[in-house]
C-alpha cells in the first residue's frame, strides 16, 4: 500500500518536472533585430532576398554560438541608422566608428574590418586630385562617414545625395554627377557594371564595428567581443576563413582587369631596367678601364716630369753651390809697372799672388822660369867641359 503511494508520488513529481522543463527547453531562442543595407560584399540582400556578405556570415556564426535568432530588417543606410537610434534595431552591422557616432550609439570594442573610401569619376573624365572637384557634382551616400570626412576638405562642389552606393554609381553612369565617393570594397565588387573610372584619390580610413542603441544591449556587445577576440587569434577560425573567402573573390575579379596589366607592366619595366642596367654596367666598365689607362699614363708622365724636375733642381743646386764658390776679378786693377805689386781698395800694395789668392779660389806653387833663372843665377851656370 505504502509502496503504491510512493510510486504514484514519484510519477506525479516526474510529470510536474517534465511539465516545467519541456516548455523551457523548447522555448524560442532570443530574437535579435539586425539592420541590413546594400553594400556588397560586406552586407547585402542577394537576388533571392537572402542576407549575404562578410558581416552576415560572421554574425551568423556568433549567433549560432550564442543561441540567437537573427531577424534582418532591410533598409537604406540612413533608415538603418535612424531605426538603431530609435531602438527599433538591436544591432547594426558595418558601422564606421567615430567620436561623433559614439555619442549617438554604443559600439563593441573589437574592430571587424578596416576600410576606406575612393573617389570614382565618370568614364573619360580625368580627375587626379581633390582640387579638380571644384565646381563639379559629387554623388555621395547620405549619412556615410566618408561624406562627412570629405566635407572637411572644403571643396566648393555640388553634392548629389544618394541612399546607397548603388545610386552613386548610377548617378555617375547616367551623367548626373562627375564624381562619386564609394566604399573601397563595394567599388571593387560593382565597378565593372558601370561606365566609371577609379581615381587614385582615397580618403576616410575607418574601423568598422557593430553598433547598438545608446545604453542598451551591452550583453550583445560583450558576447560579440568575446567571440571575435577568440576568432581573430586563430588563423584557421571561421572569422579568418570568411575574410579569406570574400577577399579572394575580390582578388579574382581584379586580376583580369588591373593586376595582370600591372604585372605585365612591372615585368616590362623590369626587363627594361635589366637591359638598361646591363648597358650601363658595360659603359661603366669601359669608362673605368679607359680612366685607369689614362690614370696610368698620367702617373707615368707625372713620374717622368717629377724625375726631370728633380734632376733640374739637383743641377741648379749644384750650380748654385759652384757659383757660391766662384770669386771673380773684374774692373781696373792697379799694378806696379816695375815690381808688379797690386794696390787693394785700402791702398796697400800686395804681392800679386796674395791679391789673386784673396780674390779667387786659385792657389800658387812657386817656381822659376828659365829666363829668370838665367838672369838671376847665371854665375851658377855650369862651366863648359874641356877635353883633356
Buried (B, 14 or more C-beta within 10 A) or exposed (E): EEEEEEEEEEEEEEEEEEEEEEEEEEEEEBEBBBBBBBBBBBBBBEEEEEBBBBBBBBBBBBBEBBEBEBEBBBBBBBBBBBBBBEBBBBBBBBBBBBEEBEEEBBBBEBBBBEBBBBBBBBEEBEBEEBEBBEEBBBBBBBBBBBBBBBEEEEBEBEBBBBBBBBBBBBBBBEEBBBBBBBBBBBBBBBBEEBEBBBBEBEBBEBBBBBBBBBEBBEEBBEBBBBBBEEBBEEEEBBBBBBBEEBBEEBEEBBEEEEEEEEEEEEEEEEEEEEEEEEEEEEEEEEEEEEEEEEEEEEEEEEEEEEEEEEEEEEEEEEEEEEEEEEEEEEEEEEBEEEEEBBBBEEEEBBEBBEBBBEBEEEEEEEEEEEEEEEEEEEEEEEEEEEEE
